[in-house]
Amino acid sequence: MSATPVVTTAGHLSQERQRAVSEAADVARGHDGVAPLSEETLLRLHSPAPASGAWQHLVVDGPDGLAGYAHLDQSDPDAPWAELFVAPMSRHAGIGSALLRALLDAAPTVRVWAHGFLPQASAFALSRGLGVVRELWQMARPLTEDIAQPSRPLPPGY
């Protein structure tokens, strides 16, 4: 893809477009080992947009189908947030940059979530002046262990 990618914005996606985004996200998850979109965003693919226009879907088409996708949520005008991904076979063609520019044009203070802290995503963000401001960690422990008698000593005060 040598031309500047064209970003199309919509408040609601057709069923065909919803399916294309879901399939491209599945391919990206298989390639990267982590889902590129949150469950909330995947559910919003199939939901009607609020009358306020607070949600936007941004799409870039490539010669072989969907090349990139972003979801923008401006329901809280003080804290707009977005997620974006580029289909693995469409990467390094300016699609991520085009999506990010469109997000920033729509919401200059947008927070962009990145899933999995992948080296390529980190490099992309850092090269565009974005940095990590918050990390979400999922922590777990087996429920078969007696929590009254932990296998590891707890620090004083816990």
JOLIN-V307968 format. One record per backbone hydrogen bond with DSSP energy under -1.0 kcal/mol. NH is the residue of the N-H (numbers start at 1). CO is the residue of the C=O. E is the energy in kcal/mol with one decimal. If there is no record, write none. Layout:
NH&CO&E + NH&CO&E
//
This chain:
8&59&-3.1 + 10&57&-2.5 + 18&14&-2.9 + 19&15&-2.3 + 20&16&-2.0 + 21&17&-2.4 + 22&18&-2.5 + 23&19&-2.7 + 24&20&-2.4 + 25&21&-2.6 + 26&22&-2.1 + 27&23&-2.2 + 28&24&-2.5 + 29&25&-2.5 + 30&26&-2.3 + 31&27&-2.2 + 32&28&-3.1 + 33&29&-2.4 + 42&38&-2.2 + 43&39&-2.5 + 44&40&-2.0 + 45&41&-1.1 + 46&43&-1.1 + 53&50&-2.1 + 56&72&-2.3 + 57&10&-3.1 + 58&70&-3.2 + 59&8&-2.8 + 60&68&-2.6 + 62&65&-3.5 + 65&62&-1.5 + 67&60&-2.9 + 68&60&-1.8 + 69&85&-2.5 + 70&58&-2.4 + 71&83&-2.3 + 72&56&-2.8 + 73&81&-3.0 + 74&54&-3.6 + 79&76&-2.2 + 81&73&-2.1 + 82&111&-2.6 + 83&71&-1.5 + 85&69&-2.5 + 87&67&-2.5 + 90&87&-2.4 + 91&88&-1.1 + 98&94&-2.2 + 99&95&-2.6 + 100&96&-2.6 + 101&97&-2.6 + 102&98&-2.2 + 103&99&-2.4 + 104&100&-2.7 + 105&101&-2.4 + 106&102&-1.9 + 107&103&-2.6 + 110&107&-2.2 + 111&80&-2.3 + 113&82&-2.9 + 122&118&-2.7 + 123&119&-2.5 + 124&120&-2.4 + 125&121&-2.6 + 126&122&-2.9 + 127&123&-2.3 + 128&125&-1.2 + 129&126&-1.7 + 130&125&-2.7 + 149&146&-1.1 + 158&155&-1.6
//
